[in-house]
Amino acid sequence: MAYSKEGIEQMAAEYEATSKKRDAIFVLFMRHAFQNEKAYEYATQGYMRRLNTLLRCLQNVFTMLPPESVDVPKRDVLTDATINLQAFLFNVFGCIDNLAWVWVHEHGWVHDKQINLPNDKEINRLAVGLGPKSKGVRNTLSDNLRKYLESLDGWFAGLGEYRDALAHRVPLYIPYALPESKAAEYQKLSEEKLRASQANDWTKYDKLDAAQNDLMEFRPQMTHSFAEAKGTLLFHAQLLADFNLVAELGNRIMAELPNRNDASKASAASAVENNT
């Protein structure tokens, strides 16, 4: 088993808290009196919708492949879990960019000046983000938030590596693990599969393929390329960590924005109900 008993119990507690964190974020965003329409759109139709997608992807993966599972999953299950992991990754990236756009529009930053933004044409879109390359945006944040983001530079780099591979090179996937003690048997079956394919005996090929799968072990890990990636990641723990971080970034960005009107744009109950 990839996780210890204590690790599984800790993940179960964090998993249980994810829905409450999502709901709290929705209430926070819906109660904020945004002064800029674009900021409001990026907050509600961008970040909040993506956060809901993150939660659903996380729930799907934990349901299909529970952290305590050790059996090799069926291929369809593995494929569906992989799709959810890929969607999760893209939307983590999107959440961060959405928060940057919320800040840019609501804070009124463009070209390092405090001004109102009439339209998107005045903004260099490649410069908008919260990562280490977006120094212009970071420099408009408080010292505490800027230092917090700087502490995440390694995380941003890892996220970017997986995102770029998913978009342009080898997409992330969940590899099987072959025990060393079964390597010789696996190789023998591979040779038999080759001969079966050359003889167009696909019934035998499928049986040999199934026999190979029986030799594999399941480990809850993901990678995008063994040649390019720096090892593998245990995806249950990574999903929870990324979700918590995206939620924390949402809280911190909102804490930086002054709420000029105490009246909420919608009731808390309505905000949660309409976005879940």
N, C-alpha and C positions, 0 to 999 in steps of 0.2 A: 504494500500500500504506500502511495506516494506521500500521504499526509499522516502525521501522528494523530492519536486520539484527541489530544489537546488541540491540535491544529484544526481538526474537523469541528470540534465544539466551538472554537473561536469563530470559524467561518460561518457556522450556523447562526451564531448570535449577530454577526455583521450582516448576514443575508437577511435576517428578520428585520433589521433596522433600515434596510434600503428603501422600502416603501414610505416609511415615515419621513426619511430624509427628503425624498422626492416631494412629498406633500408639503413639507415645511418650506422648501424652496419655492414651490408654486405660490404659496400664500405670500411669501416675501416679495416675489416679483409682481404679483397682481395687486398688492397693496401700495406699491411704489407709484407715485404720481410722475410718470415720465413727462419731460418737457419737449422731447423730440420724437416725432412719429416714427422715424427710422429706428431709433433706439428701442422704442416700444415693440416694433415689429421683430427686430432681431432678438429681443428678450423673450417675447411670447411665442412667435411663430418659428423662431430659430432655436434658441437655447432650450426653452421649456419643452418643445416638441421632441428635440433630440434627446433630452434627459429621460423623457418617457420611453423613447426607443431603447436607450441604454438599459433601462430597468427591465424592459420586456426581453431583450436579448439575454441579459444576465439570468433572468428567471428561466428562460428556455433552456439555456445550457445546463444550469443546475438541476433542472427537471430531467433532461435527457441523459445527462452524464453526472450523477451525484458524486460529490467528492470521495465518498467511501466506496464507490464501485471499483471492482478489480477485473471483472469479466470483459473480454474484448467485445466491444459493441458491434452491432450489425452495421454494414456499410452505409445504409440509408440514414441511420441515426448519426453516424459519424459525419456524413455529408451535411445533414441539417444543423448539427452543432457547429460545424465549420462555417456555414453560411452566417450563423448568428454571431460567431466570433469576428468574422470579417465586417459585418454590419456594425457591430459594437465599436471596432477600431475606427472605422471611418467617422462615426458619429462622436466619438471622443474628440477627434481632431476638429470636427465641425463645431462642437460645443465651445471649445476654446476660442476658435475664430469668431463665433457669434458673440461671446462675451467681450472680445476685443472691439467688435463693431458697436456693441452697446456702449462701451466706454467712449469710443471715438465720437459717436454722435451725441450722446448725452452730456459728455464732458466738453464737447466743442473743440476737440483737438484736430488740427490739420497743419502740417508743416511746422510743427513745434509752436504754434500760435493759438491763443485762446480766442476763437471766433465762432460765430454761428455758421453752420454748414448748410448752404442752400440745396446742394445736390451731391451725388457721389462723384461727379466728374472732377471735383477738386481734390479728391483723395487718391493717393498712390496705394492701390489695393494691395500690392505686394508688401507694403510696409506695415499693414495692419495685422497684428497678432499679439500674442503674449509671450512667445518664445524668445530665445536669446538674440535672434536676428532682428526683432522688432524693437530696437533700442529707442526709437522715437516715441513709441507708445509707452514703453516702460518708464521713460524719463518723465512722463506726466503723472505717474502714480506716486503715492506716498512712499517714503523711505521703507517703511515696514513691508508694504506689499511688493515693492521692487526687490527687496532682499529675499522675500519669500519665493518669488518667481526665480530668482537667481539660484536658490537652493534646489530648484527643480530642473536645472539645465540638463542634468544627466537623464532625467525622465523624458524631457522634451526630445533629446537626441534619440533615445530608444524608440519613442513613439514615432518619430519621423522616419526612422529606418524601416519599421514595419509598415508604415503608411505608404512610403515610396515603393517598397517592394510589392505591396498589394496592388498599387495603382499601375506600376510600370514593369515589374519584373516577375518574381515568383510569389504568388499569393500565400498567405499564411495557411497552414493546415495542421492537422493533428496526426503525427507520425506514429506508427506502431513501433514497439520495441522488440527486438529479437534477442532472447537470452543467448549468451555465448555458447552455452552447452548444446544448443539446438541449431547452431550455425551450419554444421555439416549436413544435417538432415534437410535443412532448408535449401541448401545448395543442390543436393541430390534431386529434390522435388523440382527445382528450377530447371534442371537439365531434362527431366522427364516432361515438364511442361513445354519446353522448346520442341522436343520430338513430337509431342502430341499436336502442337500447332502446325508443325511441318506436314503432319499426316492429315491435317484438317479434322482431327478427332476432338471436337470442342466439348463433347460430353466428358471425356477423360480429362481434358484441360481444366474444366470447371471443378472436377473432383480434386485434382491435384492442387488447384488454387485454394480450395477450401481447406485442404490438408495443411497447406502453408499457413493460412490464417490461424489455424488451431495452434500453431507453434508460437504465435506472437503473444506478447503481453501488452496490456493496455496501461499506459501511463498518461495522466491528465496534463499533457504538455503540448505546446505549440511552437512552431518555428516557421520561417518562410524559405530558408535555404540552408542546408548544412554547410554549404561552401561559403556563404556570405554572412549568415547570421552568427551572432556570438552566443552559441549554445541554444538552449530551449528555455521556455517559460512555463511554469505551472499555471494554467489558465484560470482556474477557479480563484486562486489568490490574486492573480493579476486583474481579473474583472472587478473584484471587490475593491482593490486598491485604486484602480482607475476611476470607478464610479464615485468613491468617496472623495477623490481628489477633484474631480469635475464639480461635485457638489460644493466642496470647500471653496473652489475658485469662484463659483457663483455667489456664495455668501460674502466673500472678501471684496469682490467687485461692487456688489450692492452696498456694502458698508462704506465704500469710497464715494458713492453718489449721494448728495444731499437730497432728501425727500422734501420738496417744497410745499407739499400739501398732505396733511395727515389723513385726509379722506381717501379711502381706498378706491381703486377703479372698479373693484367688484368685491363682493363678500368673500371671505376665506372659504366658506363652504362651497360657494359657486365655483370658485377658482379650481378647487380640487376636483369637484364633480365633473366639470367640463373638460378636464385635461387628463382624466384617467380612463 
